[in-house]
Amino acid sequence: ARARRALASRASACWPRDAVASTSFARAQSAQSARAKSLGRGRACAARNVPTWATCDPEAMSRRTGGPATCANLINGTWRAPSTGETTERVVDPMAKDDVVVVAPKTNTEGEIAEVARSLASCPKSGLHNPFKAPERYLKYGEVSAKLAEEMRKPAVEEFFARLIQRVAPKSHAQALAEVVVTRKFLENFAGDNVRFLARGFSVSGDHLGQTSHGLRWPYGPVSVITPFNFPLEIPVLQLMGALFMGNKALVKSDTKVSIVLEQFIRLMLECGAPATDLDFINCDGATMNEILRRAKPKMTLFTGSQKVAHHLTKELDGNVKLEDAGFDWKILGPDVGDVDYVAHVCDQDAYACSGQKCSAQSILFMHENWVKAGIEAKIASLAAQRNLSDLTVGPVLTVTTQTMLDHAKKLAELPGARVAFGGRELNEGEHNIPSQYGAIEPTAIFVPLKTIMASDENFKLATTEIFGPLQVLTSYCDDEVSLVLDACEKMDAHLTAAVVSSDELFVQRVLGSTVNGTTYAGRRARTTGAPQNHWFGPAGTPLAGGIGTIEAIRLVWSCHREVIYDRGPVEAGWTTPPRA
């Protein structure tokens, strides 16, 4: 009964509740209730729903419930569990300052670094498969993808991953479940023949009989995938699978704070038939990964994370990178007002879901004065006030401390004409158990006048500094200041997502024609967040821009173009050697 009530409570907090998510909750609730009844007890212990291939239980990852989970490395096809002492990383529980949730290897000895580098470098430049070599492996990965999707459709597996995500990257159950569903849909998309369709090329007739040119998608061979903490399943799985589909051998590293999620998925992937030697998975810090990459010299590295690290890797790896780096993401509310409650709802979700820890989170909201008069700010504030720690609609910030966020909010509020619109305080007035190395603040918005933002380079830099947490900037503009808004968008140097909320086609056209963000939503329902499996998600404005999830993204990031020209003859009868040209 307690399990049913807890599951129903998590379901009631769900946003968005699409048909798939609703059905998933119903299946999970029904399955857990049936199991509880069959046991003749009024409980549905999570441990009883742990899949057979899993090596951890999301409900038993603390000292109080059996000890932290163990996250192993996979190197040369063999799992390597962490040892003890200084070679082990202990991940502090983000919800309990005095507890440890995961132990993982540091992978920092000379022997370990050398072994991982050798393993990656052992892959030839022509990859593990390509259109001329082992093409049956395209079919193999279509089968693996189909089996993975089938497994992840099971309510117990779906719930296992959702709860595991919540355990290490606390977010609402709805947000965690949505990540699982998107990952499963991606795998469904690339089941069967769709993996080999990724390698589809083209041909062009030549200048004479027997000559044709063929354009092919070719793997890089040894590649690496480096992903962040905020989407511990979706981002690494979509990028890893894309790399493997195209014939590469991948070294994958997720943030150790959350890498147990990817480790468990890899165990499932191997269970579904993926060759264990096609990838290496490691836990380590940034300096160690940098040394491994320096030695192994991968032909392509996909990095998702901070702009600072992205720029470093670009130099370190001689530009052999694709990036999905930071995004200071803007939203413009156009002059036409309508569906105010819905727009306020989306603004709240864009800024504060996952505690603002999305690279696509709404960072600055440009409100036309008509929206200000309609009370949009108060409506967003009211929705933000409903978020709380108990259901994780706001929670720990894993990369920015409380003091850093509050100090930034204070500096913004001290700008001429600025004010704290709402928030600006520590979460629960400090009455929580979130460790001090993490952050915990209320959903916060600072209003800064547009002219103040644009008054100096110093003001602009402060107002457009990304804080990876529940903090955004609000500003307003009038009809005569649209050009100033577009100047602000032009001046920003991160171009991931954006939104133009308007049904005025001429206004939308003007904004879209003057901006560059790689994933831009337009229309009354426009948002900044959302990286589903059905459209491209990635930045623009740089040749280093990577993407995720779609056919175009996989082909761009994980393969290159190769041209093969057949010139078979015949040589014309009576041909003679011509004069030297």
Residue pairs with C-beta under 8 A, 6 or more apart in sequence:
1 36
1 42
1 43
2 42
2 43
3 32
3 33
3 36
3 43
3 44
4 29
4 32
4 33
4 36
4 44
7 25
7 28
7 29
7 32
8 29
9 391
10 25
10 172
10 173
10 174
10 391
11 25
11 29
11 173
11 174
13 172
13 173
13 174
13 391
13 393
14 21
14 22
14 25
14 172
14 173
14 174
14 177
15 172
15 174
15 349
15 353
16 174
16 178
17 174
20 181
20 185
21 174
21 177
21 178
21 181
24 155
24 158
24 177
24 181
25 177
27 155
27 158
28 155
28 156
28 158
28 159
30 155
31 49
31 155
31 156
32 44
32 49
32 155
32 159
33 44
35 44
35 48
35 49
36 42
36 43
36 44
39 48
45 59
46 57
46 58
46 59
46 60
46 163
47 57
47 59
47 60
49 156
49 159
49 160
50 56
50 57
50 160
51 151
51 154
51 156
51 157
51 160
51 268
53 267
53 268
53 271
54 160
54 264
54 267
54 268
55 69
55 70
55 264
55 267
56 69
56 70
56 164
56 260
56 264
57 66
57 69
58 160
58 163
58 164
58 166
58 167
59 65
59 163
60 66
61 67
61 68
61 69
61 93
61 101
61 102
61 167
62 68
62 93
62 96
62 99
62 100
62 101
63 99
63 100
64 99
68 90
68 91
68 100
68 101
68 102
68 103
69 101
69 102
69 103
69 260
70 81
70 82
70 102
70 103
70 104
71 82
71 102
71 103
71 104
71 105
71 256
71 259
71 260
71 263
71 283
72 79
72 80
72 81
72 82
72 104
72 105
72 263
73 79
73 80
73 105
73 107
73 280
73 281
73 282
73 283
74 80
74 263
74 266
74 276
74 279
74 280
74 281
74 282
75 112
75 115
75 116
75 119
75 280
75 281
75 282
76 115
76 119
76 277
76 280
77 275
77 276
77 277
78 276
80 105
81 105
82 88
82 89
82 103
82 104
82 105
82 106
82 283
83 105
86 106
87 105
87 106
87 108
87 109
88 103
88 104
88 105
88 106
89 103
89 104
89 105
89 106
89 256
89 283
90 100
90 102
90 103
91 100
91 101
91 102
91 103
91 104
91 168
91 256
91 257
92 99
92 100
92 101
92 435
92 437
93 99
93 100
93 101
93 435
94 101
94 168
94 169
94 170
94 257
94 395
94 396
94 398
94 434
94 435
94 438
95 170
95 395
95 396
95 433
95 434
96 433
96 435
97 433
97 434
97 435
97 436
101 167
101 168
102 168
102 256
102 257
102 259
102 260
104 256
104 259
104 260
104 283
105 112
105 282
105 283
105 284
106 283
106 284
106 285
106 288
107 113
107 116
107 282
107 283
107 284
107 288
108 284
108 285
108 288
113 288
113 291
113 292
113 295
114 295
116 251
116 280
116 282
116 292
116 296
117 292
117 295
117 296
118 296
119 251
119 280
120 222
120 224
120 249
120 251
120 280
120 292
120 296
120 298
121 222
121 295
121 296
121 297
122 222
122 249
123 221
123 222
123 248
123 249
124 221
125 220
125 221
125 222
125 299
126 133
126 218
126 219
126 221
127 133
127 218
127 219
127 220
127 221
127 246
127 247
127 248
127 249
128 134
128 137
128 219
128 247
128 248
128 249
128 278
129 135
129 136
129 137
129 138
129 219
129 247
130 199
130 216
130 218
130 219
130 247
131 199
131 201
131 216
131 217
131 218
135 196
137 247
138 195
138 196
138 198
138 199
138 245
139 193
139 195
139 196
140 273
141 190
141 195
141 241
141 244
141 245
141 274
142 190
142 191
142 192
142 193
142 194
142 195
142 196
143 191
143 273
144 269
144 272
144 273
144 274
145 187
145 188
145 190
145 191
145 194
145 195
145 241
145 245
146 187
146 188
146 191
146 192
147 272
147 273
148 184
148 187
148 268
148 269
148 272
149 184
149 185
149 187
149 188
149 191
151 157
151 268
151 271
151 272
152 158
152 161
152 180
152 183
152 184
152 187
152 268
153 184
157 268
158 177
158 180
158 181
158 184
160 264
161 176
161 179
161 180
161 183
161 233
161 261
161 264
161 265
162 173
162 176
162 177
162 179
162 180
163 176
164 260
164 261
164 264
165 171
165 176
165 179
165 180
165 232
165 233
165 258
165 261
166 173
166 176
166 392
168 232
168 257
168 258
168 260
168 261
169 229
169 230
169 231
169 232
169 257
169 258
169 261
169 357
169 398
170 355
170 392
170 395
170 396
171 353
171 354
171 355
171 357
171 392
171 395
172 353
172 354
172 391
172 392
172 393
173 391
173 392
175 353
175 354
179 231
179 233
179 234
180 233
182 234
182 531
182 532
182 533
183 233
183 234
183 237
183 238
183 533
185 532
185 533
185 534
186 237
186 238
186 241
186 533
186 549
187 241
189 533
190 198
190 241
190 245
195 245
197 551
198 217
198 245
198 246
198 551
198 554
198 555
198 559
199 216
199 217
199 246
199 247
199 559
200 217
201 214
201 215
201 216
201 217
202 214
202 215
203 212
203 213
203 214
203 215
204 212
204 213
204 215
205 211
205 212
206 212
206 213
206 565
206 566
206 567
209 569
209 570
210 566
210 567
210 568
210 569
210 570
211 565
211 566
211 567
211 568
212 565
212 566
213 563
213 564
213 565
213 566
214 563
214 564
214 565
214 566
215 561
215 562
215 563
216 561
216 562
216 563
216 564
217 246
217 555
217 559
217 560
217 561
217 562
218 559
218 560
218 561
218 562
219 246
219 247
219 248
219 558
219 559
220 248
220 298
220 299
220 300
220 558
220 559
220 560
221 248
221 249
221 299
222 248
222 249
222 251
222 296
222 297
222 298
222 299
223 243
223 248
223 249
223 250
223 251
223 298
223 299
223 300
223 301
223 302
223 558
224 250
224 251
224 252
224 253
224 293
224 296
224 298
224 300
224 301
224 302
225 236
225 239
225 240
225 243
225 250
225 251
225 252
225 253
225 301
225 302
226 252
226 253
226 289
226 301
226 302
226 303
226 304
226 305
226 313
227 235
227 236
227 239
227 252
227 253
227 254
227 255
227 262
227 304
227 305
228 235
228 254
228 255
228 304
228 305
228 359
229 254
229 255
229 257
229 258
229 357
229 398
229 399
230 354
230 357
230 358
230 359
230 398
231 358
231 531
232 254
232 255
232 258
232 259
232 261
232 262
233 261
233 262
233 265
234 531
235 304
235 548
236 252
236 254
236 262
236 265
237 262
237 265
238 533
238 548
238 549
239 252
239 302
239 304
239 548
239 557
240 250
240 252
240 262
240 279
242 548
242 553
242 554
242 557
242 558
243 250
243 302
243 557
243 558
244 250
244 274
244 278
244 279
245 554
245 558
246 554
246 555
246 558
246 559
247 559
248 300
248 558
249 278
249 279
249 280
250 278
250 279
250 280
251 279
251 280
251 281
251 282
251 292
251 296
251 298
252 262
252 279
252 280
252 281
252 282
253 259
253 281
253 282
253 283
253 284
253 289
254 261
254 262
256 283
256 284
256 285
257 398
259 283
262 281
263 281
266 279
266 281
270 276
282 289
282 292
284 292
286 309
290 312
290 313
290 316
293 301
293 313
293 316
293 317
294 316
297 317
298 317
298 320
299 320
300 320
300 321
300 322
300 557
300 558
301 313
301 317
301 320
301 321
301 322
302 321
302 322
302 323
302 324
302 546
302 557
302 558
303 309
303 310
303 313
303 321
303 322
303 323
303 324
303 325
304 323
304 324
304 325
304 359
304 546
305 325
305 326
306 325
306 326
307 325
307 326
307 494
309 325
310 321
310 323
310 325
310 326
313 321
313 323
314 321
314 323
314 544
319 544
321 544
322 544
322 545
322 546
322 556
322 557
323 539
323 542
323 544
323 545
323 546
324 359
324 496
324 537
324 538
324 539
324 545
324 546
324 547
324 548
325 359
325 494
325 496
325 539
326 359
326 466
326 494
326 496
327 359
327 360
327 363
327 466
327 494
327 495
327 496
327 497
327 517
327 539
328 363
328 364
328 464
328 465
328 466
328 492
328 494
329 359
329 360
329 361
329 362
329 363
329 364
329 494
329 496
329 497
329 498
329 499
329 517
329 528
330 362
330 363
330 364
330 365
330 366
330 488
330 489
330 492
330 498
330 499
330 517
330 528
331 347
331 350
331 362
331 364
331 365
331 366
331 498
331 499
331 500
331 501
331 526
331 527
331 528
332 366
332 368
332 485
332 498
332 499
332 500
332 501
332 502
332 511
333 343
333 365
333 366
333 367
333 368
333 371
333 376
333 501
333 502
334 368
334 500
334 501
334 502
334 503
334 504
334 507
334 508
334 511
335 368
335 370
335 479
335 502
335 504
335 507
336 370
336 502
336 503
336 504
336 507
337 368
337 370
337 371
337 374
338 503
338 524
339 524
340 371
340 374
340 375
340 376
340 379
341 379
342 524
342 525
343 371
343 376
343 501
343 524
344 376
344 379
344 380
344 383
345 383
346 525
346 526
346 527
347 362
347 365
347 376
347 380
348 380
348 383
348 384
348 443
349 527
349 529
350 360
350 361
350 362
350 499
350 527
350 528
350 529
351 361
351 362
351 365
351 380
351 384
351 443
351 445
351 470
351 472
352 384
352 387
352 393
352 394
352 443
352 470
353 361
353 393
353 529
354 361
355 394
355 395
355 396
355 397
355 469
355 470
356 397
356 443
356 467
356 468
356 469
356 470
356 471
356 472
357 397
357 398
357 399
357 468
357 469
358 529
359 496
359 497
360 496
360 497
360 519
360 528
360 529
360 530
360 531
360 537
361 472
361 528
361 529
362 472
362 499
362 528
362 529
363 464
363 466
363 472
363 473
364 463
364 464
364 472
364 473
364 474
364 475
365 445
365 472
365 473
365 474
365 475
366 450
366 475
366 476
366 477
366 485
366 488
367 376
367 377
367 474
367 475
367 476
367 477
368 476
368 477
368 478
368 479
369 476
369 477
369 478
371 476
372 476
377 421
377 445
377 447
377 474
380 445
381 421
381 422
381 445
384 422
384 423
384 442
384 443
384 445
385 422
385 443
386 393
387 393
387 394
387 443
388 394
389 395
389 427
389 428
389 432
389 440
394 427
394 442
394 443
394 470
395 434
395 440
396 434
396 435
396 438
396 439
396 440
397 405
397 438
397 439
397 440
397 441
397 468
397 469
397 470
398 438
398 439
399 439
399 468
400 439
400 467
400 468
400 469
401 436
401 437
401 438
401 439
402 426
402 427
402 436
402 438
402 439
402 440
402 441
404 439
404 467
405 439
405 441
405 444
405 467
405 469
405 471
406 424
406 425
406 426
406 441
408 465
408 467
408 471
409 420
409 423
409 424
409 441
409 444
409 446
409 471
410 424
411 462
412 418
412 446
412 448
412 462
412 463
412 473
413 419
413 420
413 424
413 446
415 448
415 452
415 453
415 459
415 462
415 463
416 449
416 452
416 455
417 448
417 449
417 452
418 446
418 447
418 448
418 449
418 452
419 446
419 447
420 444
420 445
420 446
420 447
421 445
421 446
421 447
421 474
422 442
422 443
422 444
422 445
423 441
423 442
423 443
423 444
423 445
423 470
423 471
424 441
424 442
424 444
424 446
425 441
425 442
425 444
426 440
426 441
426 442
427 434
427 440
427 441
427 442
428 440
432 440
434 440
439 469
441 469
441 470
441 471
442 470
443 470
444 470
444 471
444 472
445 471
445 472
445 473
445 474
446 471
446 472
446 473
446 474
447 473
447 474
447 475
447 476
448 463
448 473
448 474
448 475
449 475
449 476
450 475
450 476
450 477
450 481
450 484
450 485
450 488
451 484
452 459
453 459
453 460
453 463
453 464
453 473
453 475
453 488
454 460
454 484
454 487
454 488
460 488
460 491
463 473
464 473
464 488
464 491
464 492
466 494
477 484
477 485
482 507
482 510
486 510
486 511
486 514
486 515
489 498
489 514
489 515
490 514
490 515
494 539
495 515
495 516
495 517
495 518
495 539
495 540
495 541
495 542
496 517
496 518
496 519
496 538
496 539
497 517
497 518
497 519
497 520
497 521
497 528
497 529
497 537
498 515
498 517
498 519
498 520
498 521
498 528
499 520
499 521
499 522
499 526
499 527
499 528
500 507
500 508
500 511
500 512
500 520
500 521
500 522
500 523
500 526
501 523
501 524
501 526
502 508
502 511
502 522
502 523
502 524
503 523
503 524
508 522
508 523
511 522
512 520
512 522
516 540
516 541
517 539
517 540
517 541
518 536
518 537
518 538
518 539
518 540
518 541
518 545
518 547
519 531
519 535
519 536
519 537
519 538
519 539
521 527
521 528
521 530
531 537
531 548
531 549
532 549
533 549
533 550
534 549
534 550
535 549
535 550
536 547
536 548
536 549
536 550
536 552
536 553
537 547
537 548
537 549
537 553
538 545
538 546
538 547
538 548
538 553
539 545
539 546
546 553
546 556
546 557
547 553
547 556
547 557
548 557
